Amino acid sequence: MTVKTHIPQERRVVTAIPGPKSQEVLARRSEATSGGLGLSIPVVIESAADAILVDIDGNHIIDLGSGIGVTNIGNTSQRVVDRVIAQVQEFTHTCFTVAPYINYIEVCELLNKHTPGTFKKKSLLVNSGAEAVENAIKVARHYTKRQAIVVFEHSYHGRTNLTMALTAKNMPYKEGFGPFAPEIYRVPMPYSLHWVGDKATITQDALDLVTHKIDKEIGAHNVAAILIEPIQGEGGFVVPPKGFLPGLQKYSNDNGIIFIADEVQTGFARTGHMFAVEEEGVVPDMIVTAKGIAGGLPLAAVTGRAEIMDSVHAAGLGGTYGGNPVACAAALGVFETIIEDGLIARAQHIGKILGDSLRALATKYPVIGEVRGRGAMQAIELVVPGTTQPNPEAMQKIIKYCHSKGVLVLNAGTYANVVRFLPPLVITDELLLDAMSVLDEALASL
Ligand SMILES: *Cc1c(COP(=O)(O)O)cnc(C)c1O
């Protein structure tokens, strides 16, 4: 079995998007699948390799979304394909807590090794990012014997009941889905573009606000965990100002609070580090991973200080499918590919091309209010020119234009005015630059 190297890494639009075959299947989608599901690009995919998705009409689409930061090492990556095939031929399931197998343990060993922190760590595998966040909260509460959880404005942590409560944005994530879990406290996020205070002192001012709220409104001794995305994903790639994460880490350490990094979207080489907290040398007590971990197979993890992870009684954690052997086989292929193919350096290289291109566009088009992000995780926020007022209409037009030209981009943002770029780390420079030229056309067309 070889990877589909016959899929050339170039954009090719041969029909209108959606083409006739996609239109037909999309009509069946409407008939058969829940109306509660969203849809980014109206095409139906037949195959994919690296950074190209091929639809059933034969269009070759540049993938700047990676299935929301999942196929970091490229679609149908060779080591993942090989290891998955080998594993399904051995066995597909036993349930790790019924009869264990080695690749679950190997994935945990790699997570313990590659996550920040020199202390002894242990891991737990589950199926999705939301499930991993839920388990991190369970463990943090159990360990600290405290209940309160502190989360941030603009945060996104998932769609299950607890993670909806942890997530900031009402529409579409929470509207009509309550009641929500208690003991969740939301504090301000230093979102510099929309910060009303003095931007020169944003880090200290935000830390003062957050710690004041915790001290006076919750009581630090009641807080089990502070949970934060090192760069916010769905919230619009909001990057905390330098010093904010280290400040939160110190406050957590000083107050016996578990500091949890939700690296579900930022993880696995995406930002030019294996994990985004490394940028400022931040060492979380627990780290939650998913998305990029297994090349698209459902897998997620909680990794943390051994004494925290071991504080739960046997059988207090688990689940039928968590750490499925096929998903674990894929994860081993992902780790190997990131390390052997130098994809952390590759993410930095992509970051330079992406950042330079987006900043050049920002000087040309005043509708771009800010370019932000790191490595292969960057975004543009669209504003009414000359203001910081959100411009969701511009975002919609840009995304629609890019999709019609065979470039898949994703939206984001509390104000629905962010276009985000999450290319696979194996995308060629030529393909990325081609996508940037389409983005230029899209901005010109406004
Ligand atoms: C996607 C995401 C989640 C939820 O992961 P699922 O696998 O969709 O449940 C949680 N946190 C962050 C930061 C995410 O981006």
The ligand as an ORCA input file, in Angstrom:
! r2SCAN-3c Opt
* xyz 0 1
  C     -11.653     21.286     19.004
  C     -11.318     21.702     20.375
  C     -11.822     21.031     21.498
  C     -12.837     19.916     21.368
  O     -12.309     18.815     20.691
  P     -13.330     17.735     20.056
  O     -12.418     16.634     19.610
  O     -14.036     18.423     18.948
  O     -14.238     17.318     21.147
  C     -11.406     21.441     22.742
  N     -10.525     22.438     22.891
  C     -10.012     23.106     21.842
  C      -9.023     24.193     22.072
  C     -10.404     22.766     20.550
  O      -9.906     23.452     19.510
*
